Amino acid sequence: MNNSGSNQDSNKIHNRSLILKLIKQHPGVTRTDLAQYSNLSKPAITKIVQEFTESGVIGELEDKKIRNKGLVFAKGRFYTISIYLGRLAVTGALFDLEGSLVTEMHLPQGVRFYGNDELPENALELIHMIIDSSGIQMDSILAVGIAAPGSVEIKKGLVFNRSLSSCDPGTQVPFNWGKIHLVEFLKEKTNLPIFIDNNSNLSALAESWFGKGVGVSNFVQYSVGIGIGGGAIIENRLFRGNDNIVCEIGHVTVDCEGERCFCGNTGCLETVAGFGKIVDAYEGSKHTCNEEELQQKLMKIFMRAEEGDAHALMVLKKHASKLGIGAVTLINMFSPEKLILSINDLEGISLSILIKEVEAYVKAYAYPIISDNVQVELSDFGANIHLYGAYALILENLFILIQEGHVRRVSR
């Protein structure tokens, strides 16, 4: 195992998150195994496990013949809600604490426009829809996790670090959160703990807990689609940078004389490698369709490529090299063990047709010592990666919920 804990008090929360992650990844793991996997002392493991078993979130496998009983997450007792504020739809899901996705629902309207003052009410409506559909009572919900695009201030709510004045007149901004106090609103209306983070950060967290990043100490998650982003796990922790703004690979300038980006800069990677450019190249003109129509066109192009259409294959192959620019940049910056490619904002599209081309670009252009050792892989989550990431965000904070009495409230 490549996990490592610390016996220092300053890492108390990290250590508990690590133990939960190991139990999640190895159901039935024993306390002895946890000490070996985490490099924590056996007394530390005993104390941490006791905190979780006393709260009821972790249980022991029933086997009288085994003294050191295996540990598992509680099933059918605690639930969490995940919300993804996507460009095309606001999506929500209810998870059993054990990890089963119980219910998934969508609101038809995505968060595409600046000043979406209806977003808090929409998110609240989705929460109630999920609860009503599942039959689970509100008092069985531990917390709500939210995956949001853009720059997110995780303690205060949503923040976007540009104003409309940065953009050309008439530029459609997909999100600008400066006036929306989503976390405070939902806390007040639901009386539940609310956690929020950038969707790419949470995609990396999902891979670390449940996906291709399990057991990998250092990896980068690369989200591609209409929007482009990234998240990094460094030494088993989500790398947050200053003010939680990090891995904004979609807004790295790659063409100083290129198109104006909605963020206010010129020639960002997103303006070059965003999937709208696939439609432009395929049709031979700049698309003017909205994002719903764009998704439908992209689905057809990818489908035709899978069927062997020469023009579609050529377009996607050329576009993969543009995505490769971002992949090489992330790899050269972080020197990860893996780069994990995932879809962003689009459903019904498989990236399998692009992954080999991106990998070839990395091998050709990344710093040789790094590229020789990095693995380029495709996420298994598909469009649900953000929902699993928001669920993982709650698990990361489960010890805080126990400390603050939220788990005891649900247990009653």
N, C-alpha and C positions, 0 to 999 in steps of 0.2 A: 504494500500500500504506500501511496505517496502523500499521506496525510500526516500532519504534525501539529500537536497541540502544545500548549504552554501552561506551566503550573503557576505562572504569575497572576496575581489578582487583577491586574489591568486587562487581562485577556479572558476574564470570566465569561462574558457573553459569547465570545468567539469559541471558547472551549465547549460550551453547552450546545452551540449551534453545530459544532463539529461532531459531537456525540450523537445528536439527533440525525445528522446526515448519514453517519455510519449505520445507525439502526435502520434508517429508511432504505439504504442501499444494500443492506445485508440482513433482511428479516430473520430473526432467530439468533442473531449474534449474541455471544455471551459477554459478561463483564471482563473476563480474561482476554477475550479477543479484542474488545474495545481498547483495553490498555495497550495491547500490542500494536494495533492499527494507529492509535492516536499519539503514542509516546507519552501519554499522561500516566501518572502513578496510579497504582491500584486503589489507594485511599481516595484519590481525586475522582476516579471513575465511580466508586461506590457512592460517594456523596452526590455526584451529578445524577446518577441513575435514580437514586432515592428521591431526589427532587421531582423527577419526572414521573416516577411510579406513584408517589403520594398524590400528585395532582391528577392522575388518571390518564394522562396523555400517552403514557407508555405502559404496556402490560407485559406479563411473563407468560411464556408458554407452559401449559399445564403438563408436567411429566414428573411424577414423584420419584422416578429412578434417577433423574438428573439433578445434581446438587446446584450446579451453576446454570440456572435456567436461561433459556434464550429470551431475547427482548424483541417486542414488536410494537408498532403503533396501535393505539386503540381503534377499534372498528365500530362504526355506527353510533358513536357517542358525541363526537365533536365535528363541526363542519366549518368550512371557510368559503368565502365568496371572492372570486377573481373578476376583475373588469379590465377590458382592454379598450382604450379610447382610440380606435382605428380611424383611418381616413375614410374608409368605405362603410363602416358600421361600428357601432358601439356593441361589444360582445361581452357577455357575462357567463360565468359558470359556477356551479356549486361543487365543491370537493369534500368528500369524506376526509378526515384527517389522515387516514391510512393511505390516501392517494387516489381513490376512485373518483372519476368525474361523474357526478350524479345527474346533473342537469346543465344544459348549455342553451342560452337564448341570445337573440340579437335584436337590437333596435335598428330600424332601417336607415336612419340618418347618421352619417359619420361626422367626425369633427373636422370639417373642411374649411370653415370660414372664421376669420377674425371676429371677435366679439360674440361668440356663441354663448350668450347669457343663459340659454336654456339648458346648458350642459348639466349643471347640478341637479335640476329637476329630472332630466332624462336619466341620469345615473341612478337617482333614487327610485324612479319608476322601474328601472331594470332590476334593481335589488329586490323590490317587492314582487315583480314578475317571477323571478327565480325562486323566491321563497314560496309563493303561492303554487307554482308549478310542481315543486318538489314535495310539498306537504310537510317540509321541515319547519319547525317553529323558530321564530326569530331568536328566542333565548337559547337555542342550540348552536348559534353561530358564534365562533370565536372572534372573527375579525374580517375586514374587507381589505383586499390588496388590489391596487390599481396600477396598471401599466400605461404610461402616458408618453406620447411623442414629444420631442422638444426638450428643452432644458428644465429640469424639475428640481425644485428646492424641497427636499424630502421631509423636512420638519414643518414647513409653513404651508405647503400646497404647491401650486403650479406657477412657474415663472418662465417667461420667454425673454431672452436678453436682447431683442431687437424691437423697434417700433415700426409702424407702417411708414414713417418718414424715411426709413432706410431703403425702402423699395421704390421702384418706379411707380408712378401714378397708375392706379388700376390693377396693380399686381395682386393676384389672389393668394392670400396667405393661408396655408392649411391649418395653422394653429397659432394662437398668440394668447398666452394664459395670464397676462398681467393683471387682469381685472377679475379673474375667477377664483373664488376661495372654495374650491371643491371639498377639500378635506374637512374644513371647519363646518361646512354646511351638512355634509353627510354624518359627521360625528353628532351634531345636534339633532338631526332628524332620526337617526337609527340607534343612537346610544351605543354604538359599536366602535372599537378601535379601528382606525383607518390608516393603512400604510400605502405609500405611493413612491414610485421611482420611474426613471426613464425606461421605455420599453426595450431598448437594446441592452441596457444593464440587466434587466430582468430576463431577457433571452439567455444571456450568459449564465445567470443564476440557475435557470431551468436546466441548462446543459450540465452544470456543475452538480446539481442534485440528482437528476434523473436521466441525463442523456449522454452524449458522446464525451462529455467532460468528466464523467465519474472516474475518480482515481487519478485525475490529471491535475498536477499542481499549478501549471501555467498554460493557459490557452486564451485565444481570442475568438470571440463570436462575431461574425460579419453578417449583418442583416442587409439584404438587397431586395429591391422591389421598386415601387413608385418612389419611396424614400429610401435612403441608405444610412446605416448607422453601424455602431460597433460597441462591444462590451468586452472587458478583459478580466479574467481571473488570474491574479498574481499571488503566488504562494498560498493558494487555497482561499483567497479572499477576493471579493469584488473590489476592483481598483476604482476609486471614486474621484481621484484628483482633487482640485480645489473647487469648492462649491458644487460638487457632484457633477461637474461638467467635464467629461473626458471621452475619448474615443469618438469625437464628432467627425468621423472620417468622411461623411457625406458633405461636409463643409470645409474640406481641405481644398485649396485652390490647385487645380491641375491645368488650367488654361487661363492665363492672365488676360487674354483678349476674348474670352468666351462669353457665354450668356450671363445675364444678370440673374442671380439666384434670389429667391424670396427672402433669404436671410439678410440681404443687402450687399453681399459680396459678389464678385464676378468669377465665373469659371469654376464654381465648386464641382467636386466629383459628382454630386447628385444631378447637376445640370448636364453632365456628360454621360453618366452611367445609369441614371434613373431609367426605369423600364419604359417610360414614354418614348425614349429614343429608339427602342426596338420597333415600335409601331411606325415611327418616322422613317426608319431605314427600310422597313418592309414595304411601306406604301409609297415611298419616294417623295414625301412631302411632310411638312410639320403638322402634327395632329391638332385638331381643335375640339376634340370630343371631351366630355367630362370623365371623371374617374371611373364611374360605373361602366361606361362604354369602353373606356380604355382597358379595363379588366377583361371584358368580353373579347376584344380584339387580341389581347395578349394570349388568352386561352386558345384561341384559334391558331395563332402563329405557333405556339408551343406544340399543339396537337398535330399541326401539319409537319413540323420538324420531326416529331416522333414517328410519323408515317413515312418519312423519307423525302419530304419536299425539299428540293435542292436550294431554292431561294430562301426558305425559312431557316434551313440549316446554316447557310452562309451568313445570314443576318445574326443569328444567335452566336455563331462562332466569333464573329467580329465584336459583338457586344461583350462576350466573355473576356476579351482582352482589355476592355475598358474597366470591367469589374476587377480584373487582375491588377490594375493600378492601385486600387484601394487595398487589395489583399497584400500586395508587396509592401505597401506603406505600413500597414499594421504589423506585418511580420518583421520588417526591419526595425520597427520601433520597439517591439516587445519581446522579440526572440522567443516565441512560444513553442511549446511542444506540439500544439495543434492549432489550426485555424478551422473553425466550424462555420460552414455557410448555411444560412437559413433564409426563408422567404419572409418578406416584410409587406404587410398590407394586402396581399393578394391571396385569394383562395383558388383552388383548382389548378394550380400551376406547380409542376415538379421541376426542381433545379438540377435533376440528374443529368440532363442533356448539357448543362454548363460546367459541371464540377470538374470534368477532366481537362477542359480548356483552361479553367482558372488555375488548376494545379500545374499544368504545363507552363503557364505564364509565370507562376511563382518560381518554378524550378529554373526558368530561363533568366529571370530578372531580379529576384531577391538576392540579398547578400549571400554569397555561396556557402559560407560556413553555417549560416542559419538555415538556408533553404535545403541543405543536405539532410537536416535533422527534423524538419517540421512536417507534420502530416496535415493534408488538406482533406477534410471530410464534410459530408452533407448531413445536416440535422435530420433526425427522424420525426420531429414534432409537427412539421408542416405549419399551417396557419394558426394552430393552437399554442404555439410556443410562448406567446405572451401571457396566456391564461395560466399555464404551468409556472411561468416565472413569477407571476403575482402570488400564486399559491406558495412557491418557495420563499418569497419575501416574508410571508407570514410565519413559515417554519423558522426562518432565520431569527425572527423576533418572538418566538414562542416562549422563551424563558422570561422575557419582559412581560408578556401577558400573564404568566404565572405569578411573577412578583407583584404585579399590580392588581391581582385578584380577579382578572377576567375569566380565567379557567375555573376558579372556584364558583363564580357566578353561574357559568354554564353547567357545572356539575350538579348544582342544586336542582 
